[in-house]
Amino acid sequence: MKIICKKTDLAKAVQTVSKAVPIKSSTSILECILLRAEKEEITLTGNNLELGIETVMSGNVEEEGSIAIQAKVFGEIVRKLPEGDVVIETGEKDQATVRCKKTKYNLSVKSALEYTCIPDVEWKNRVMISEFELKEAIRQTIFSVADTSSKKAMTGELWEINGKELKIVALDGHRISLRKVKLKKEYEPQKVIVPGKNLAEMIKIIGGDPEKEVAVYFTENHIQFEIENTRAISRLIEGEYLKVEQLLSKDYGTKIKVQKKELQECIDRAGLLLKDDTKKPIILNIEENILSLEVASNMGSMNESMFIVKEGEKLRIGFNPKFLLEMLRVIDDEEVFMYFTSAKTPCTVRDEKDSYVYLVLPVNLSTAA
């Protein structure tokens, strides 16, 4: 095999596929990138068996072939090469040279035959989604996915397509995030659970251009994303997802409209006293058009007030400040609408277009003191 390509193109391709390469694996071949040169295409692949990423880059193929090369070392080498043309060539068995200007590396490689290729299945049920909308929808929900859970489904996001709408739901037992994305045409119904850890990598690949689209394909066990010259395939999570609609009631006893930035900055300041005591809540006192926030810990106490627009009853309620902050950080609106029914029931935050809904469970103030 012998290929010639630009250092910048190679570095970008390696960085992309490395998102699917485990840092450490009991199967050493999975710590490698598969590099294939055939006809006029240079293809790089990373695969951890849960997520596979393949990207095609431009370059000259002088001799066809394929190798598996250790991803971490190869990635660091490529990143630090001088700018210019990179020549990768195989010679003796299990050896490859990487040359760029006056720099030359001789590297050990593995046979491409050992590598586990990403699934090659018949992809149907294609759905076209705006890059920008999809990236935003993942960003605005992924923080609510459970890191670990006895319920495997909670470590993923529910993706449900009905007609001209994609609905994404994430939850971890303390909060729920729901985001709706409008589609340009009607599609057949789909309902899958996509692993959160794979979506966390996908958000780094999706460019976010409002003028471009991502092609998403569904099968019984996989979901595939096609973004220009890159495709990523993720396994799906089996099981039933919690039906959240019944938890997202529009009934309320208290409704407030508050400036998002002001509330976010206040909670951030209050959190300075809670860094060593994460179980202490932030308390929201809702009075007549005034919202007061209070915290108290071993380090001290803090109180801050702001103007709001209120409907309904006065209320005193406590929350984990981390959950409120993570929600507010992903909301792009200048004003947020918060709905409450009592001090012991969840708060919901939704926009007037109903494009997003967030639910956060309160802290029991009688046990949090």
N, C-alpha and C positions, 0 to 999 in steps of 0.2 A: 504494500500500500504506500502511496505517496500523494500527499495533498499540499496545496499552497493556499493560504487564506490570510485575511487581514487580522492582526492581533485584536483589534476592537471587536470584530465580528465573533471571533473565537471566544473572547472573554465573556461577551454577552450570552452566547449559547451555553457555555459551561456554567455560568451563574444561574441560568434558567433551569437547566436539567438537574443541577445539584440540589434543588429544593426537594427532589424526590429521592435523594441518596442518603441513607442513614449514616450518621457519624461513626457508629460502631454496630457491627452485625455479627451474629454467629456464623453467617454465611459470607465469607470475605468477598465473593464476587459481587454482592449487592453494594459493596463500598466503592464499586467502580462505575465509570461512565462507559457506555458502549459507543464507540466511534466507528461509523460505517461510511465508506466512500464507494459509491456506485454510480455509473453513468456520469451525470453532471451534478450530482447531489452529495452533500456532506451532511450526515444525520448524526445527532448526538442524542443519547437516551439515558435517563436515570430512572430507576425502578426500585421501590422498597416493598413491593408486592401489595401494598395498600394504595399507593399512588404511583403512577408512571407518567413521566413527562418526556416528550420527544420533540425536538426542534430541528428544522432544516436551515442550514446556513449557506451563504454563497462562498464560492471558492473554486479552485481548479483541481480536478481529479486527474492526476497524471498516471496513477496506477490504482486500480480498484482493490479493495480489501476491507478488513474490519479487525478491531482490537478492543479489548476491555482494559481501561487504564484507571489506576487508583484516583478517585475523584478529588480528595482533599489535597494531595500533593500536586496533582496536575492543575487544579484550580489556582493554587498559590503560585505555581510557576508561570502560568499564562498571565495572571494578573500583574506580575512583576517583570514580564518581558518588555523590552523597549518597543516603541511604536514601529510598525512596519509589517512586512510579510513574514508569516510563520510557515515553516516547512516541517511537516510531520511525515516520517518515513519509517517503515519497518524493514529490518534487515535480517539479522539472525533470529532464531526462534526465541520468543518471549522477550524481545528487545525492540525498542523504538527510539528514534532520535527526534528531538524537537529543536529546531534551529530558528533563530531570529537575529539577523545582522551578525554580530560577533559572538553571540551567546549560543551555546550548544549543550543540550542535556541528553544523556543516554538513560533511558528509563526501562524498568521491568514492566512488562504488560502480561495480560492473560489472554487466553484464546477466547474469541467471541462466541465460540460454541458453548462455553460454560455459562454464558449470560442468559438470564431469564427475561425474554422479551415481553413487552407489554401486550395485553390481549388483542388479538386480531379477530374481532367479531363483526357481524353485520349490524351496522349502526342505523337505527330507524328513529322515527319520532323526533325529527329535528325541530328545535325551537330557536328562533333568532331573537337575541336580547341585546339592547344597547350596552356597550362596554361601560359607559358611565353609570347607567342605572344599576347594572349588575354589581359593579364594584362597590357602589354606595350601599346597596341593599345588604351585601355581605358585611361591609364595615359597620353598618348600623344594627347588626344583630349578633355577630359572632361572639361578642363579649359575654353574651348570656348562655353560651354553650357550657355544659358541665365538663370540667376537666376529667373527672372520674365519677363514675356512678354505678350503682348496682343495676340500674336500668340503662343498658347499652344505648338505647335510642336517645337518651338525653345528652350523649356525647356528640350528637350530630344535629343538623338542622333539618327540619321538615321543609321540603320544597313541593309545593302543590300548584299545579297548573289547571285552571278552569277557564275555558274560553279565551278571553283576551287579557288574562291576569295571571301573574305569578305571585304566589304568597309564600313568604319565607318566615318560619317560626323557629325560635331558639328559646330554651328554658333550662334552668339548673336547680329548680326546687325553691329558689328564693325570688325569682323574677322571670318575666316573660318578655321577649322582644318579638314584635311582629311587623313585617314590612311588606307592602304590596307594590308590585311593579306592573305598570301597564305595558301590554304587548301590542304590536302593530296589527296583528291578525289573530284570528281564533285558532286554537290548537286543541288537539285531543286531550282529554283529562290525563294527568300524570300525578303520581304521589310517591315520593321517594325520601329516604333519610340519608343525607350526605354527611360523612364524618367531618366534624369541626376542624380537626387538625389539618385535614387536606384542604379545606376551604381557606384556612389561615395562610397556606402556601399559594393558593390560587389567587388570592387578592393581591399578591406581590407580582403576579404575572399579567393580570388583566390591566391593560393600559389606562382605561378610564376615558377614552376619547368619545365624546358624545356623537361624533359622526360615524363611528365604527360599531360593528356588531360582533357579538360572540355567538357561535353556533354551538348549541347544547344538544347532545343526543342522549337518549335514555334506553337502557336495556333492563332486563330483570335484575341483574346483579351489578351493573356499572353505570356510571355517568361519564360522558366525555365532553370536554370543552375544546373547541377549535378557535384559536386566536391567531389570525394571519398564518405564519409559518410554524406555529407551535400547537401541539395537541396534548392535553392532559387527561388521563383516565383514572378515575377513582372508584374503588369498590364502594358499594352501598351498605348501609347497616340494615339488617333484617329486624323485624319487630313492628309493634304498633306504637305510634306516637300519641302522646296525651292529647285529648280533644280540648283545646284551650278556649274555644268560642264561649262556652258556658261560664268561663272565669272572667271574660272581658265584657262584663255588663256595662251598659251606658247609664245605668241608674246612679244617682249620686245625691248626697245630702249637702255637700260643700263643693264648690267649684271656684278655682282661682286662676287668674291670668297674671303671669309674672314675667319680667324681663329675664330671658334665659341667661345672658352673660352675667348679670348682676347676681342671680341665684347661684350660678356655677362658681363664681369667684368667692362668694361668701362661704359656701360649703368647703371650698378648697382651703380658705383661711382657717376655718373651724377645725379642719382635719389636722392642722399642725399640733393641736393639743391631744390628738388621739392616736398618734403614730405608735406609741408603746402600749396602747390599750384599745385594741381593735374591736372589742366587744361593746364599748360605750357607744350609745346612739347619738345622733344629732336630732334635736327636738324642734319641731315646727309648731309654733303657736300662731294660729290663724285668727286674727281679730277683725274688726271692721276696717277693711282696706289696708291693713298692716299685717305683714308676715314677719314674725320675730324668730330668729334661729338661735338656739342655745346649745352649748356643749359644756361638759364639766368632766374633768379627769384628775388624776393625781398631780398633773402638771399645772392645773389651773382651770379657769373657766372663761367663757367668751359669750357675748351676746351681740347680735346685729339685727337691725330692722330694715325693711324695705317696703315701698308702696306696692300694693297689688290691687286688682279688681276682684271683688269677692261676690259670690252668690251663695246664699244658704247659711248654714249654721257655723258658729265658731267651732274651732277644733284644736286639740293638742295631740300631736302624734309624733312618734319617733321612728327613725330609719337608720340603717347602716349607711354612713355617708359614702362609702365606696360604691354602693349600688346606685345611689343618686348621681354621683359624679360621672360614672361610666356611661350612664344613660344620657346625661346632659351634654357630654362631650361629642356625642355622635348626632345630636339634633342640630340641624342647620338653621332652624327658624329663630327669629329674634325674640319672639314671645312663645311661651309654652302654656298650655292649658292643663291643669292638674285637677283630678276628680277624686273625691273622698266620700265614703259612706259612714265610716266610724273610725275610732282610734285603733281598732283591732282587725280591720279589714284592709285589703290592698289599696294602694293608690294607683290610679291609671293616668297615663299621659298620652294624649292623642291630638293630632292636628285636625283642623276643620275639614280637610279633604279626606280624612280617614285613611291616609296613605301609610301611617305608622301608628302603632299602639305599643306602649310599654306598661308593664305591671310590676310593681315592687311591693313585696310584703313588708309590713311594719314590724318594729321591734316592740315587744311587750314592755312597757315602761316600768311596770311593777316588779319585773324580774331583772331588769337591766340596771337598776340603781346600784 
